[in-house]
Amino acid sequence: MDIVEISKVLSNETRVNILKWLKDPESNFPPHQDIDHFDDGVCVGFIQDKTGLSQSTISTYLTAMQNADLIIPTRHGKWTYYRRNEKVIEAYINTLSKEL
């Protein structure tokens, strides 16, 4: 876990909001049509719709979040679903608490 890299990713309000929304996907996103659960996360299209940002911007944001290990992608056919990486988020919070 790279505390500086994660902090950089979290310096953007939209990326922080995405993590907040993914914490409780059932309350923040519509149900999926092709799968009946959020176990693998939320479809990138739903994330883009909620932010109101372009596909390329959301793709850049999600790539940065994935590179920092904050989210985990899962492919279902042509769609990618994202969920939080709770272990990394917890480790980041614990590290901040101990070191700062």
MOPAC internal coordinates of N, CA, C and O (Angstrom, degrees):
PM7 1SCF
backbone

  N    0.0000 0     0.00 0     0.00 0    0    0    0
  C    1.4511 1     0.00 0     0.00 0    1    0    0
  C    1.5274 1   108.78 1     0.00 0    2    1    0
  O    1.2310 1   121.43 1   -50.36 1    3    2    1
  N    1.3178 1   114.87 1   129.64 1    3    2    1
  C    1.4655 1   121.72 1  -179.74 1    5    3    2
  C    1.5239 1   108.63 1  -106.74 1    6    5    3
  O    1.2310 1   120.99 1   -77.53 1    7    6    5
  N    1.3277 1   115.71 1   102.47 1    7    6    5
  C    1.4610 1   120.78 1  -175.20 1    9    7    6
  C    1.5284 1   112.32 1   -61.11 1   10    9    7
  O    1.2310 1   119.90 1   143.79 1   11   10    9
  N    1.3237 1   117.79 1   -36.21 1   11   10    9
  C    1.4674 1   120.91 1   179.90 1   13   11   10
  C    1.5248 1   110.32 1   -69.53 1   14   13   11
  O    1.2310 1   120.18 1   135.39 1   15   14   13
  N    1.3193 1   117.26 1   -44.61 1   15   14   13
  C    1.4652 1   120.80 1  -179.98 1   17   15   14
  C    1.5288 1   110.97 1   -63.18 1   18   17   15
  O    1.2310 1   120.21 1   136.72 1   19   18   17
  N    1.3130 1   117.21 1   -43.28 1   19   18   17
  C    1.4661 1   120.18 1   178.17 1   21   19   18
  C    1.5281 1   109.92 1   -63.67 1   22   21   19
  O    1.2310 1   120.11 1   138.55 1   23   22   21
  N    1.3114 1   117.40 1   -41.45 1   23   22   21
  C    1.4626 1   120.63 1   178.89 1   25   23   22
  C    1.5260 1   111.37 1   -61.67 1   26   25   23
  O    1.2310 1   120.39 1   141.60 1   27   26   25
  N    1.3205 1   116.87 1   -38.40 1   27   26   25
  C    1.4689 1   120.63 1   177.25 1   29   27   26
  C    1.5262 1   110.19 1   -62.42 1   30   29   27
  O    1.2310 1   120.58 1   134.59 1   31   30   29
  N    1.3246 1   116.50 1   -45.41 1   31   30   29
  C    1.4572 1   120.75 1   179.83 1   33   31   30
  C    1.5337 1   110.12 1   -61.67 1   34   33   31
  O    1.2310 1   120.59 1   140.64 1   35   34   33
  N    1.3204 1   116.48 1   -39.36 1   35   34   33
  C    1.4629 1   120.98 1  -177.51 1   37   35   34
  C    1.5282 1   113.17 1   -80.09 1   38   37   35
  O    1.2310 1   120.13 1  -178.53 1   39   38   37
  N    1.3257 1   117.36 1     1.47 1   39   38   37
  C    1.4644 1   119.93 1   178.49 1   41   39   38
  C    1.5282 1   112.00 1   -81.78 1   42   41   39
  O    1.2310 1   120.25 1  -175.43 1   43   42   41
  N    1.3268 1   117.12 1     4.57 1   43   42   41
  C    1.4546 1   122.59 1  -179.78 1   45   43   42
  C    1.5290 1   109.01 1  -114.40 1   46   45   43
  O    1.2310 1   120.49 1   -54.32 1   47   46   45
  N    1.3306 1   116.67 1   125.68 1   47   46   45
  C    1.4634 1   121.39 1  -175.37 1   49   47   46
  C    1.5263 1   112.91 1   -60.35 1   50   49   47
  O    1.2310 1   120.04 1   140.26 1   51   50   49
  N    1.3135 1   117.52 1   -39.74 1   51   50   49
  C    1.4614 1   119.67 1  -179.72 1   53   51   50
  C    1.5204 1   111.30 1   -65.30 1   54   53   51
  O    1.2310 1   120.17 1   138.32 1   55   54   53
  N    1.3251 1   117.29 1   -41.68 1   55   54   53
  C    1.4750 1   119.41 1   178.82 1   57   55   54
  C    1.5315 1   111.00 1   -64.93 1   58   57   55
  O    1.2310 1   120.21 1   142.20 1   59   58   57
  N    1.3178 1   117.21 1   -37.80 1   59   58   57
  C    1.4696 1   120.32 1   175.63 1   61   59   58
  C    1.5330 1   109.52 1   -64.09 1   62   61   59
  O    1.2310 1   120.54 1   136.78 1   63   62   61
  N    1.3320 1   116.58 1   -43.22 1   63   62   61
  C    1.4644 1   119.79 1   178.17 1   65   63   62
  C    1.5215 1   111.53 1   -60.89 1   66   65   63
  O    1.2310 1   120.05 1   139.12 1   67   66   65
  N    1.3154 1   117.51 1   -40.88 1   67   66   65
  C    1.4654 1   120.14 1   178.28 1   69   67   66
  C    1.5231 1   110.13 1   -58.39 1   70   69   67
  O    1.2310 1   120.01 1   135.41 1   71   70   69
  N    1.3240 1   117.59 1   -44.59 1   71   70   69
  C    1.4710 1   119.93 1   177.65 1   73   71   70
  C    1.5242 1   111.33 1   -63.31 1   74   73   71
  O    1.2310 1   120.29 1   140.72 1   75   74   73
  N    1.3231 1   117.05 1   -39.28 1   75   74   73
  C    1.4731 1   120.17 1   177.29 1   77   75   74
  C    1.5226 1   110.41 1   -61.96 1   78   77   75
  O    1.2310 1   120.81 1   133.13 1   79   78   77
  N    1.3401 1   116.06 1   -46.87 1   79   78   77
  C    1.4687 1   119.97 1  -178.87 1   81   79   78
  C    1.5183 1   111.47 1   -63.68 1   82   81   79
  O    1.2310 1   120.46 1   141.31 1   83   82   81
  N    1.3339 1   116.73 1   -38.69 1   83   82   81
  C    1.4688 1   120.07 1  -179.37 1   85   83   82
  C    1.5220 1   112.42 1   -70.63 1   86   85   83
  O    1.2310 1   120.45 1   163.28 1   87   86   85
  N    1.3163 1   116.74 1   -16.72 1   87   86   85
  C    1.4710 1   119.71 1   177.63 1   89   87   86
  C    1.5296 1   110.69 1   -65.50 1   90   89   87
  O    1.2310 1   120.69 1   146.97 1   91   90   89
  N    1.3380 1   116.28 1   -33.03 1   91   90   89
  C    1.4653 1   121.49 1   179.57 1   93   91   90
  C    1.5341 1   108.54 1  -137.14 1   94   93   91
  O    1.2310 1   120.39 1  -107.54 1   95   94   93
  N    1.3356 1   116.85 1    72.46 1   95   94   93
  C    1.4678 1   119.49 1  -173.32 1   97   95   94
  C    1.5226 1   114.14 1   -62.63 1   98   97   95
  O    1.2310 1   119.93 1   146.68 1   99   98   97
  N    1.3216 1   117.73 1   -33.32 1   99   98   97
  C    1.4628 1   120.56 1  -178.67 1  101   99   98
  C    1.5260 1   111.57 1   -61.00 1  102  101   99
  O    1.2310 1   120.34 1   147.08 1  103  102  101
  N    1.3297 1   116.95 1   -32.92 1  103  102  101
  C    1.4641 1   121.56 1  -179.26 1  105  103  102
  C    1.5195 1   112.72 1   -86.59 1  106  105  103
  O    1.2310 1   119.71 1   160.72 1  107  106  105
  N    1.3182 1   118.16 1   -19.28 1  107  106  105
  C    1.4549 1   121.17 1  -171.78 1  109  107  106
  C    1.5193 1   115.72 1  -110.44 1  110  109  107
  O    1.2310 1   119.94 1   168.78 1  111  110  109
  N    1.3356 1   117.73 1   -11.22 1  111  110  109
  C    1.4587 1   120.65 1  -176.88 1  113  111  110
  C    1.5221 1   109.77 1  -136.72 1  114  113  111
  O    1.2310 1   120.37 1   -26.63 1  115  114  113
  N    1.3384 1   116.91 1   153.37 1  115  114  113
  C    1.4679 1   119.27 1   177.17 1  117  115  114
  C    1.5229 1   110.72 1   -70.53 1  118  117  115
  O    1.2310 1   120.27 1   -19.46 1  119  118  117
  N    1.3265 1   117.10 1   160.54 1  119  118  117
  C    1.4736 1   119.58 1   178.01 1  121  119  118
  C    1.5286 1   110.84 1   -63.23 1  122  121  119
  O    1.2310 1   121.07 1   -30.65 1  123  122  121
  N    1.3146 1   115.55 1   149.35 1  123  122  121
  C    1.4633 1   120.95 1   176.56 1  125  123  122
  C    1.5243 1   108.86 1   -77.42 1  126  125  123
  O    1.2310 1   120.97 1   -35.12 1  127  126  125
  N    1.3106 1   115.76 1   144.88 1  127  126  125
  C    1.4591 1   118.98 1   178.76 1  129  127  126
  C    1.5217 1   112.12 1   -86.00 1  130  129  127
  O    1.2310 1   120.47 1   146.63 1  131  130  129
  N    1.3309 1   116.71 1   -33.37 1  131  130  129
  C    1.4604 1   119.35 1  -174.28 1  133  131  130
  C    1.5250 1   114.03 1   -89.98 1  134  133  131
  O    1.2310 1   120.43 1   157.76 1  135  134  133
  N    1.3328 1   116.78 1   -22.24 1  135  134  133
  C    1.4609 1   121.18 1   174.40 1  137  135  134
  C    1.5223 1   107.63 1  -134.05 1  138  137  135
  O    1.2310 1   120.35 1   -30.77 1  139  138  137
  N    1.3091 1   116.94 1   149.23 1  139  138  137
  C    1.4614 1   119.56 1  -171.78 1  141  139  138
  C    1.5308 1   113.48 1  -102.44 1  142  141  139
  O    1.2310 1   120.37 1  -151.92 1  143  142  141
  N    1.3394 1   116.90 1    28.08 1  143  142  141
  C    1.4630 1   119.75 1  -179.64 1  145  143  142
  C    1.5218 1   109.43 1  -153.01 1  146  145  143
  O    1.2310 1   121.03 1   -11.25 1  147  146  145
  N    1.3280 1   115.64 1   168.75 1  147  146  145
  C    1.4585 1   121.95 1   176.90 1  149  147  146
  C    1.5260 1   111.41 1  -109.30 1  150  149  147
  O    1.2310 1   119.94 1  -161.57 1  151  150  149
  N    1.3248 1   117.71 1    18.43 1  151  150  149
  C    1.4657 1   121.04 1  -176.26 1  153  151  150
  C    1.5230 1   112.47 1   -56.40 1  154  153  151
  O    1.2310 1   120.23 1   142.90 1  155  154  153
  N    1.3204 1   117.17 1   -37.10 1  155  154  153
  C    1.4640 1   121.39 1  -179.65 1  157  155  154
  C    1.5181 1   112.41 1   -93.32 1  158  157  155
  O    1.2310 1   120.26 1  -177.66 1  159  158  157
  N    1.3128 1   117.12 1     2.34 1  159  158  157
  C    1.4523 1   121.07 1   178.36 1  161  159  158
  C    1.5043 1   113.39 1   108.27 1  162  161  159
  O    1.2310 1   121.95 1    25.64 1  163  162  161
  N    1.3273 1   113.88 1  -154.36 1  163  162  161
  C    1.4592 1   122.30 1  -173.57 1  165  163  162
  C    1.5244 1   108.83 1  -119.41 1  166  165  163
  O    1.2310 1   120.70 1   -41.97 1  167  166  165
  N    1.3104 1   116.27 1   138.03 1  167  166  165
  C    1.4588 1   122.03 1   177.93 1  169  167  166
  C    1.5267 1   110.04 1   -61.36 1  170  169  167
  O    1.2310 1   120.81 1   -41.55 1  171  170  169
  N    1.3165 1   116.06 1   138.45 1  171  170  169
  C    1.4523 1   121.56 1  -178.25 1  173  171  170
  C    1.5275 1   111.52 1   -56.75 1  174  173  171
  O    1.2310 1   119.91 1   147.71 1  175  174  173
  N    1.3197 1   117.79 1   -32.29 1  175  174  173
  C    1.4666 1   120.99 1   179.05 1  177  175  174
  C    1.5180 1   112.15 1   -62.51 1  178  177  175
  O    1.2310 1   120.42 1   141.18 1  179  178  177
  N    1.3404 1   116.80 1   -38.82 1  179  178  177
  C    1.4617 1   120.30 1   177.71 1  181  179  178
  C    1.5256 1   111.29 1   -66.84 1  182  181  179
  O    1.2310 1   120.95 1   141.10 1  183  182  181
  N    1.3285 1   115.79 1   -38.90 1  183  182  181
  C    1.4694 1   119.99 1   178.05 1  185  183  182
  C    1.5266 1   109.34 1   -63.86 1  186  185  183
  O    1.2310 1   120.59 1   134.95 1  187  186  185
  N    1.3091 1   116.47 1   -45.05 1  187  186  185
  C    1.4704 1   120.38 1   179.32 1  189  187  186
  C    1.5239 1   110.45 1   -61.19 1  190  189  187
  O    1.2310 1   120.01 1   134.24 1  191  190  189
  N    1.3266 1   117.59 1   -45.76 1  191  190  189
  C    1.4640 1   121.01 1  -179.47 1  193  191  190
  C    1.5254 1   111.34 1   -59.69 1  194  193  191
  O    1.2310 1   120.51 1   138.19 1  195  194  193
  N    1.3265 1   116.63 1   -41.81 1  195  194  193
  C    1.4682 1   120.01 1  -177.39 1  197  195  194
  C    1.5271 1   111.51 1   -68.17 1  198  197  195
  O    1.2310 1   120.16 1   145.11 1  199  198  197
  N    1.3199 1   117.29 1   -34.89 1  199  198  197
  C    1.4656 1   119.80 1  -179.69 1  201  199  198
  C    1.5215 1   112.11 1   -78.39 1  202  201  199
  O    1.2310 1   120.51 1   150.35 1  203  202  201
  N    1.3351 1   116.63 1   -29.65 1  203  202  201
  C    1.4579 1   120.34 1  -175.59 1  205  203  202
  C    1.5220 1   113.05 1    76.16 1  206  205  203
  O    1.2310 1   120.25 1  -169.11 1  207  206  205
  N    1.3207 1   117.12 1    10.89 1  207  206  205
  C    1.4607 1   121.68 1  -179.58 1  209  207  206
  C    1.5252 1   110.58 1   -96.28 1  210  209  207
  O    1.2310 1   120.82 1   -13.54 1  211  210  209
  N    1.3232 1   116.03 1   166.46 1  211  210  209
  C    1.4634 1   120.74 1  -178.67 1  213  211  210
  C    1.5269 1   111.22 1   -67.86 1  214  213  211
  O    1.2310 1   121.37 1   -21.08 1  215  214  213
  N    1.3247 1   114.98 1   158.92 1  215  214  213
  C    1.4597 1   120.82 1   178.46 1  217  215  214
  C    1.5134 1   110.83 1   -60.13 1  218  217  215
  O    1.2310 1   120.09 1   140.24 1  219  218  217
  N    1.3346 1   117.43 1   -39.76 1  219  218  217
  C    1.4660 1   119.47 1  -177.88 1  221  219  218
  C    1.5250 1   111.34 1   -67.97 1  222  221  219
  O    1.2310 1   120.10 1   142.73 1  223  222  221
  N    1.3196 1   117.41 1   -37.27 1  223  222  221
  C    1.4704 1   120.46 1   178.21 1  225  223  222
  C    1.5218 1   110.44 1   -66.17 1  226  225  223
  O    1.2310 1   120.34 1   134.05 1  227  226  225
  N    1.3228 1   116.95 1   -45.95 1  227  226  225
  C    1.4647 1   120.33 1   179.70 1  229  227  226
  C    1.5207 1   110.33 1   -64.27 1  230  229  227
  O    1.2310 1   120.06 1   140.48 1  231  230  229
  N    1.3043 1   117.48 1   -39.52 1  231  230  229
  C    1.4552 1   120.84 1   177.40 1  233  231  230
  C    1.5300 1   110.72 1   -60.14 1  234  233  231
  O    1.2310 1   120.45 1   136.16 1  235  234  233
  N    1.3137 1   116.74 1   -43.84 1  235  234  233
  C    1.4734 1   121.27 1   177.60 1  237  235  234
  C    1.5218 1   110.50 1   -62.37 1  238  237  235
  O    1.2310 1   120.36 1   135.28 1  239  238  237
  N    1.3235 1   116.91 1   -44.72 1  239  238  237
  C    1.4730 1   121.08 1   179.85 1  241  239  238
  C    1.5255 1   110.85 1   -62.09 1  242  241  239
  O    1.2310 1   120.45 1   132.85 1  243  242  241
  N    1.3381 1   116.75 1   -47.15 1  243  242  241
  C    1.4615 1   120.18 1  -177.73 1  245  243  242
  C    1.5217 1   111.42 1   -66.62 1  246  245  243
  O    1.2310 1   120.04 1   144.57 1  247  246  245
  N    1.3182 1   117.53 1   -35.43 1  247  246  245
  C    1.4634 1   120.46 1   176.29 1  249  247  246
  C    1.5179 1   110.69 1   -63.60 1  250  249  247
  O    1.2310 1   120.19 1   136.02 1  251  250  249
  N    1.3193 1   117.23 1   -43.98 1  251  250  249
  C    1.4677 1   120.75 1   177.86 1  253  251  250
  C    1.5233 1   110.71 1   -61.91 1  254  253  251
  O    1.2310 1   120.56 1   137.40 1  255  254  253
  N    1.3208 1   116.53 1   -42.60 1  255  254  253
  C    1.4717 1   120.93 1   179.32 1  257  255  254
  C    1.5239 1   110.73 1   -65.74 1  258  257  255
  O    1.2310 1   120.53 1   140.72 1  259  258  257
  N    1.3230 1   116.60 1   -39.28 1  259  258  257
  C    1.4638 1   121.01 1   178.15 1  261  259  258
  C    1.5242 1   110.67 1   -67.29 1  262  261  259
  O    1.2310 1   120.03 1   137.98 1  263  262  261
  N    1.3210 1   117.55 1   -42.02 1  263  262  261
  C    1.4693 1   121.00 1   179.27 1  265  263  262
  C    1.5258 1   111.85 1   -63.76 1  266  265  263
  O    1.2310 1   120.36 1   151.86 1  267  266  265
  N    1.3243 1   116.92 1   -28.14 1  267  266  265
  C    1.4679 1   121.27 1   176.85 1  269  267  266
  C    1.5325 1   111.21 1   -88.28 1  270  269  267
  O    1.2310 1   120.30 1  -175.58 1  271  270  269
  N    1.3280 1   117.02 1     4.42 1  271  270  269
  C    1.4707 1   124.02 1   179.64 1  273  271  270
  C    1.5205 1   113.88 1    64.29 1  274  273  271
  O    1.2310 1   119.89 1  -157.24 1  275  274  273
  N    1.3246 1   117.82 1    22.76 1  275  274  273
  C    1.4645 1   120.90 1   178.60 1  277  275  274
  C    1.5230 1   112.43 1   -80.99 1  278  277  275
  O    1.2310 1   120.37 1   155.67 1  279  278  277
  N    1.3264 1   116.89 1   -24.33 1  279  278  277
  C    1.4578 1   121.46 1   178.93 1  281  279  278
  C    1.5208 1   109.82 1  -132.96 1  282  281  279
  O    1.2310 1   121.61 1   -22.56 1  283  282  281
  N    1.3322 1   114.52 1   157.44 1  283  282  281
  C    1.4519 1   121.98 1  -178.37 1  285  283  282
  C    1.5280 1   108.31 1  -121.55 1  286  285  283
  O    1.2310 1   120.22 1   -56.94 1  287  286  285
  N    1.3359 1   117.18 1   123.06 1  287  286  285
  C    1.4659 1   119.70 1   178.12 1  289  287  286
  C    1.5246 1   111.70 1   -88.08 1  290  289  287
  O    1.2310 1   121.05 1   -31.50 1  291  290  289
  N    1.3282 1   115.60 1   148.50 1  291  290  289
  C    1.4628 1   122.54 1   173.15 1  293  291  290
  C    1.5206 1   107.22 1  -138.01 1  294  293  291
  O    1.2310 1   120.73 1   -50.54 1  295  294  293
  N    1.3243 1   116.21 1   129.46 1  295  294  293
  C    1.4707 1   120.84 1   179.34 1  297  295  294
  C    1.5232 1   110.41 1   -91.66 1  298  297  295
  O    1.2310 1   121.33 1   -43.54 1  299  298  297
  N    1.3256 1   115.06 1   136.46 1  299  298  297
  C    1.4673 1   123.14 1   169.81 1  301  299  298
  C    1.5207 1   105.24 1  -129.22 1  302  301  299
  O    1.2310 1   120.72 1   -80.93 1  303  302  301
  N    1.3288 1   116.23 1    99.07 1  303  302  301
  C    1.4577 1   119.64 1  -176.43 1  305  303  302
  C    1.5157 1   110.40 1    63.02 1  306  305  303
  O    1.2310 1   120.65 1    56.33 1  307  306  305
  N    1.3263 1   116.37 1  -123.67 1  307  306  305
  C    1.4604 1   119.96 1  -179.41 1  309  307  306
  C    1.5277 1   112.80 1   -89.99 1  310  309  307
  O    1.2310 1   119.71 1   179.13 1  311  310  309
  N    1.3146 1   118.16 1    -0.87 1  311  310  309
  C    1.4576 1   122.30 1  -176.13 1  313  311  310
  C    1.5244 1   111.68 1  -103.89 1  314  313  311
  O    1.2310 1   121.10 1   -36.06 1  315  314  313
  N    1.3258 1   115.50 1   143.94 1  315  314  313
  C    1.4581 1   121.25 1   174.67 1  317  315  314
  C    1.5150 1   108.51 1  -111.74 1  318  317  315
  O    1.2310 1   121.16 1   -46.18 1  319  318  317
  N    1.3235 1   115.39 1   133.82 1  319  318  317
  C    1.4539 1   123.04 1   178.72 1  321  319  318
  C    1.5288 1   108.25 1  -113.63 1  322  321  319
  O    1.2310 1   120.73 1   -35.74 1  323  322  321
  N    1.3317 1   116.21 1   144.26 1  323  322  321
  C    1.4533 1   120.95 1  -178.11 1  325  323  322
  C    1.5131 1   110.54 1  -123.65 1  326  325  323
  O    1.2310 1   121.62 1   -41.37 1  327  326  325
  N    1.3434 1   114.51 1   138.63 1  327  326  325
  C    1.4623 1   120.73 1   173.40 1  329  327  326
  C    1.5210 1   108.08 1  -134.15 1  330  329  327
  O    1.2310 1   121.03 1   -18.70 1  331  330  329
  N    1.3169 1   115.63 1   161.30 1  331  330  329
  C    1.4580 1   121.42 1  -179.66 1  333  331  330
  C    1.5259 1   110.53 1   -69.50 1  334  333  331
  O    1.2310 1   120.77 1   -32.66 1  335  334  333
  N    1.3124 1   116.13 1   147.34 1  335  334  333
  C    1.4566 1   121.88 1   171.89 1  337  335  334
  C    1.5236 1   106.54 1   -96.99 1  338  337  335
  O    1.2310 1   121.17 1   -91.21 1  339  338  337
  N    1.3018 1   115.37 1    88.79 1  339  338  337
  C    1.4654 1   121.22 1  -172.64 1  341  339  338
  C    1.5280 1   112.73 1   -60.36 1  342  341  339
  O    1.2310 1   120.07 1   145.16 1  343  342  341
  N    1.3264 1   117.47 1   -34.84 1  343  342  341
  C    1.4666 1   119.95 1  -179.46 1  345  343  342
  C    1.5216 1   111.33 1   -63.95 1  346  345  343
  O    1.2310 1   120.04 1   137.03 1  347  346  345
  N    1.3179 1   117.53 1   -42.97 1  347  346  345
  C    1.4654 1   121.05 1  -179.91 1  349  347  346
  C    1.5262 1   110.49 1   -70.26 1  350  349  347
  O    1.2310 1   120.16 1   139.26 1  351  350  349
  N    1.3214 1   117.31 1   -40.74 1  351  350  349
  C    1.4653 1   120.53 1   178.86 1  353  351  350
  C    1.5246 1   109.95 1   -61.77 1  354  353  351
  O    1.2310 1   120.32 1   135.74 1  355  354  353
  N    1.3140 1   117.00 1   -44.26 1  355  354  353
  C    1.4687 1   121.02 1   178.76 1  357  355  354
  C    1.5269 1   111.08 1   -64.17 1  358  357  355
  O    1.2310 1   120.18 1   137.04 1  359  358  357
  N    1.3242 1   117.25 1   -42.96 1  359  358  357
  C    1.4679 1   120.60 1   179.02 1  361  359  358
  C    1.5244 1   110.85 1   -63.29 1  362  361  359
  O    1.2310 1   120.09 1   140.38 1  363  362  361
  N    1.3235 1   117.44 1   -39.62 1  363  362  361
  C    1.4623 1   122.10 1   178.36 1  365  363  362
  C    1.5236 1   110.44 1   -61.86 1  366  365  363
  O    1.2310 1   120.56 1   131.79 1  367  366  365
  N    1.3265 1   116.53 1   -48.21 1  367  366  365
  C    1.4700 1   121.30 1   179.89 1  369  367  366
  C    1.5267 1   110.42 1   -61.68 1  370  369  367
  O    1.2310 1   120.16 1   136.65 1  371  370  369
  N    1.3336 1   117.29 1   -43.35 1  371  370  369
  C    1.4556 1   120.81 1   179.47 1  373  371  370
  C    1.5344 1   111.49 1   -64.36 1  374  373  371
  O    1.2310 1   120.58 1   138.86 1  375  374  373
  N    1.3177 1   116.49 1   -41.14 1  375  374  373
  C    1.4663 1   120.83 1   178.31 1  377  375  374
  C    1.5146 1   111.22 1   -63.09 1  378  377  375
  O    1.2310 1   120.55 1   135.32 1  379  378  377
  N    1.3362 1   116.55 1   -44.68 1  379  378  377
  C    1.4677 1   119.84 1   176.70 1  381  379  378
  C    1.5298 1   111.02 1   -59.03 1  382  381  379
  O    1.2310 1   121.09 1   136.29 1  383  382  381
  N    1.3125 1   115.52 1   -43.71 1  383  382  381
  C    1.4630 1   120.88 1  -178.18 1  385  383  382
  C    1.5321 1   111.33 1   -62.88 1  386  385  383
  O    1.2310 1   120.26 1   140.94 1  387  386  385
  N    1.3319 1   117.11 1   -39.06 1  387  386  385
  C    1.4555 1   120.63 1  -177.69 1  389  387  386
  C    1.5227 1   113.28 1   -79.88 1  390  389  387
  O    1.2310 1   120.61 1   142.52 1  391  390  389
  N    1.3384 1   116.45 1   -37.48 1  391  390  389
  C    1.4651 1   119.57 1  -171.01 1  393  391  390
  C    1.5207 1   114.58 1   -93.75 1  394  393  391
  O    1.2310 1   119.90 1   157.77 1  395  394  393
  N    1.3225 1   117.79 1   -22.23 1  395  394  393
  C    1.4643 1   119.41 1  -177.99 1  397  395  394
  C    1.5092 1   112.11 1  -109.69 1  398  397  395
  O    1.2310 1   120.10 1   180.00 1  399  398  397

